[in-house]
Amino acid sequence: VASYADRIEKVDPKVDAFLLKCLDDAKEHAKKIDSEGKTESSILSGIPYALKDNICTKDIKTTAASKMLYNFVPPYSADVYERLQNLDSIMLGKVNMDEFAMGSSTENSAFKTTKNPWDLSTVPGGSSGGSAVAVAADMAAYALGSDTGGSIRQPASLCGVVGLKPTYGLVSRYGLIAFASSLDQIGTFTKDVEDAAIVLNAIAGHDAKDSTSLNISKKDYTVNLKRGAKGLKVGILKNFNTEGVQEEVKTAMDESIAAFKDAGAEIVEVDFRYFKQALAAYYIVACAEASSNLARYDGVRYGYRAKEYTDYIDMYYKTRSEGFGSEVKRRIMLGTYALSSGYYDAYYKKGMQVRTVIINEYNKIFEQCDVLMTPTSATTAFKIGEKVDDPLQMYMSDTFTVPINIAGIPAVSIPTKLDQKGLPIGIQIVGPALGEEKILQAAWALE
Ligand code: GLN
């Protein structure tokens, strides 16, 4: 803990990953574990980590990087945080993100822009940019983030770490500040695949407080991890439209295919034609759910409240106008529109229908292969400011990650090589629902 704390003091001023440092409490926690002789009571005992700031921590400020929650101190803890507390893992602090997890670069934070440690003029990806940077810059042994459309895998890819989005429902969302409830899922950032399995062991499991939590028996994800790729059927996309995909990302894909072949895997060509439709459906469904989830920020019960107003309608109006950033407002408007009478059938219902088509497509794919391999992101880290004024460009950076959330299936991004600018390239390995063991096994073999 002391060495991570020193590292945070030294490095964080350069990369701006932490919104709140809890270093004194972390040191206290460490001392307590030592004095009680609990150092080896669990594999994560004494291991320091960082938490995305949309995961509620009782009595510790949780802002979702929004002015709306700038002073919010939750009266309860997220299920994942409680599990880690019970294992005596040590929370070092809360890390930056795009406001309410809406974005792909962490530039939508109301508080600060986090920088990519590989090149400080580039973005770390998003929305869990702070979590990715905390791990990439050795400021935490691991971190948790949330992934609604790629927010774990894309920043992991851009920062050269391992990012795992589990199957929808495997990890409790209780205490995760909601963005789009049918897509949100908490997952891990780690240095390697084995650590991802270890942290997943700690956070997965049924929780009666989350009605979408899966009630299945617990697995140990480390048991079959090191079986290798022999006999594994790895799907790759045929007729895959590589337009907009950086040359070096294509090369990294080719090299990963070769590596799998060398390791005894069988490469199978599969078809998935719906990237464009998935992206469109995602932005309808995600915005619709966001507009509903964010209706609770009214300035009455908690969070920000406008200073001056005439009556409660005016207070509500001013609070939301001043409290939300522009990306959040854009999504509330899009979502409200898609859900309004007369447009619901044309947009929301269509989006849900596309969702079913995509789920069926993946079911067909996983009849032909064990795991599917794609790039995580079409490009490596882009420059800070490059896409902020072009939301459509920003949305396009989620092409490879979004369909996975639409289908609720698991995927992991692992670092491969660096591009010519020295920036990391990530490869995504996708599995069928509850296929975490298989994707981690494949990822470990490739690592
Ligand atoms: N970048 C996507 C978005 O802006 C995904 C965000 C996420 O996964 N939370 O919606």
Boltz pocket constraint, residues with backbone or C-beta under 6 A from the ligand:
constraints:
  - pocket:
      binder: B
      contacts: [[A, 100], [A, 101], [A, 102], [A, 103], [A, 104], [A, 126], [A, 127], [A, 146], [A, 147], [A, 148], [A, 149], [A, 150], [A, 151], [A, 152], [A, 179], [A, 286], [A, 394], [A, 398]]
      max_distance: 6.0
